[in-house]
Amino acid sequence: MPGSLLPGIFFGNDMNDTTTTGNNTTDFQSDNLQRFIFDNAPVRGEWVHLQETWQQVLSQRDYPKAVQKLLGEMMAAAALLAATVKMKGRLVLQIKSTGPVSLLMVECTSEDTLRAFAQWQGDIDDDAALTEVTGEGHLAITIEVEGAKQPYQGVVGIQADSIAGLLEAYFKQSEQLDTRIWLSADEASAAGLFLQQLPSEDEMSNHDDEENWSRISQLAATVTAIELLELGAGTLLHRLFHEEECRLLADTDLSFACKCSREKVAATINLLGKQDALDLVEDQGSIEVACEFCNEQYHFDKVDVTQLFANEVVATEPESPTLH
Ligand SMILES: [Zn+2]
C-alpha cells in the first residue's frame, strides 16, 4: 500500500514490492543494484541482489556449499564496491590463500557485468568458516581504470571471519569514511547492503553526523541474511529505515558476461615463447585452455601455434659470425 511508505522515499522499480516473506524472490527486480541516500544524514547506501547472474556462475562448476557462500558474498560485494567508484574499467576482488580454498576471484566491470570463480582442494565442510578454509591469505581489491598505467590495489590480511568483515577492515585501514557491509548468499541468490558515512559539510555538524551514522548503521545492522536474500530494495529499505528520510536514487541492471577470447588466450601462449609452446604441443598433441570463468574451451594445435609465432618480431638478433 503506497500510503504505508515513508514520506520522502522515492520508489523507482520497486513499486510492486510486497512485504510477504517466503521463498518468492520473483516479485522484485533482481540482478539489480539500487543506490540510496538519506535526506536527514550524510550517509550513502547501496543494495544489490543477484539471481540470474549468480546462477550463471554456479552453472560453471559444482561448488561445495561453503565455497558457494563465500563466492556469492564476494560477488555481491564486488558489485557494491564497483558502484562506489566512478571509472571506466574493472574492479577485481581476489582472495588467495594457502588453505583448501586457494583462490576466490570476482570481477565487476563498468559495463555492469560480473564474472567469478573459485578453486579449492579436497572436502570442505558445509559450514566451514572463512578463516578455516583460507589459512594464511589475503584479500586484494584491484581497480583497473582503462588507460591508466598502474592499477590501484588495496590488500588486507584474512583476519575477519566473513567477507563483509574483511572489507570493513579494509575500509578502516585505507579510508577515513566509516563503512558497513552486510552480505548473504545461498544456492538461489547473492545479495548485499552497503552503508558509508559521507564527509561532513562543516565542522559544526560533526557531532550530529556521528549520531546519525551510529543510528542509521544500527538500524541497518538489524538486517538478516534471509531479508537480504528475499526482499526487494523498496521493501527492505522501508523495513529498516522507515523512521529515516531514505531516498532511492538510480538503479543499475547487472548481468553475467565473460570477455575471454581466442586472441587473449593466444597472447598468453605467446608469453611462453615459441620453443616452450612447441614443446607443449609436442608433449600433449595440442594446447588446451579452458576459461576459469565461463568454461569456454580453446584449442591450439601445432599449425595454430606455429602460425602464432610466424609473424613474431625476433627481439634479439641471432649471433652472426664475425668476419675478420
Ligand atoms: Zn570466459
Boltz pocket constraint, residues with backbone or C-beta under 6 A from the ligand:
constraints:
  - pocket:
      binder: B
      contacts: [[A, 258], [A, 259], [A, 260], [A, 291], [A, 292], [A, 293], [A, 294], [A, 295], [A, 296]]
      max_distance: 6.0
